[in-house]
């Protein structure tokens, strides 16, 4: 019998097989970020990302909620907050600058999700430390009870127009970066398949299939994924691929009229462990055989392969 992605997957011991995150970006949420290089900052988030360029001082790339907004219109999600929740599930940290109605709504939504709550870190004005408000006594208190370093208070202020007073926070940027770095240092880089939240397991396996395909038509990924998970809906697979794209795990490219999808990272995301009844436990050979089967059953024309390779190099540059 030929080795297929399905035969390889069903032989796995999910209790011992681990998923290695290709990357664990920091999902930075909060106030508005300017699209120009104006001097005023409408938010602390704008100041940290655009003006102080903190991404270069952090251990991982930053993913902005604005990118989710742009991709959202192409997805089948019914609400943006659900899309953001799925991104947050796979992010290393969700850093939320609580500084306006939108970010406070995100705070409530993220805090209510038990899985996201583990990676949620909140930057909030120090005026809330002793404030007896719903924000302080609701989601903030719950986060602090779960983890006493999940909320960080800083003394930024805004003017009458709502813009950030930069002098109120400029000396705290190093402390903010140190805080994020310290919290990120405790982020796990792998996770057992069987121990993952159902949606995370779905996304883990979707990325594994994409990686195994090398570079393939979206329809190929759908078909192979459903050979393992027959009840998976097209809309869920489509949404999952958008999540993986936003995280920087996969890329897309067109060649002729067709769209191809490919993994952006070389390393296999699975650390394979097989069931006790399995006799062939050579993971490298079995994975290679499965890849060759995909290549033979779903051939990709030479020009498309070259286009995929060029786009992959560009995205990784």
Steps between C-alpha positions, in 0.01 A plus 500: 500500500634849416577739783251786506447793738197312631689175572780694666264701720284209619811318624598789726475485875344842554569483871874503431529671160586865542439801279796736473391856431668628181500841669310661782437864412381766740146612422494871587152641554374833629456854374528636148832501314559785255564411138721806444799636685315774687646644818195444721418153627135401534589216736773343708495206260580738213785653697652163591471344155538788254712755688712294740509195270499251784476199265877509462538468878270200535573127444238450229323684220192705579166428336263796496123480532480726192628209289216291635259776397638494145475122465167473681298610196635199306413245769176325587513615862178657623678747726845658519538417869471125420777535242717683752431232760631230267814705430545546873478123555825442310687818594783487750356793690197717454607845617198724540541872566174582679438856386158545344157345439622260229791365701284470812254288299794280395607479863162360599491256209856373542471470878186288462687248283684269739762396242583855388505622858818301563694711248319832550708785642344841557662844511270736683521850646605515864187701583309171483709337773280639777196579286177327606363455150362204309829482306706477817267271694401289199742370237812661648447345842428160344822514301701596807349215699606255229849645463640787705717622209226506237423872548759778493418857611673798336456877544410622152262790452303652214420863417159660449498386136559140605858480369778344703719734706827336400699650786279306743621163372828547310713396797293184555555339158799296614300368793210409268737311267660319794157403627394355164835319460474348847148376437592365156793304643248268667306427181514126409637423155315170459182331617351151503232452236264329743536780754413779259179699492278353222546804276877501556519130408304577183744776406805291595389220268411742222849646511652150505307407184610824332861428596475142374362615164802724435307734272152409383170625373254597771266225374777244558543610860123486553478148357793358697388667821150356461645153442605520865219719633199417279261732685717810447312777324647696211434824689693378806798389290493830310488699823781291646725571203444874545604465865817318402575767241461782750733322741766479230490119481381469141507702179281522190587564139325487164638331193271540203141484624577278800592583857766295676558477874831408661664479843757768575710297744721201420474308827232235533255622766441150639729314738369156403411229749313193387247264656643192669345275233684676214801310365640760259604791722752661264339844495742653250450224242125490548465875467711497183285222354184697582646809332583296187145363497358854512736606221392208281128538564485879485780608262598865485628634170862610481424869453282505811775336706744772393246770583441349845874487569550864399209619712616295797847655483349847476277450802786361707744780404 
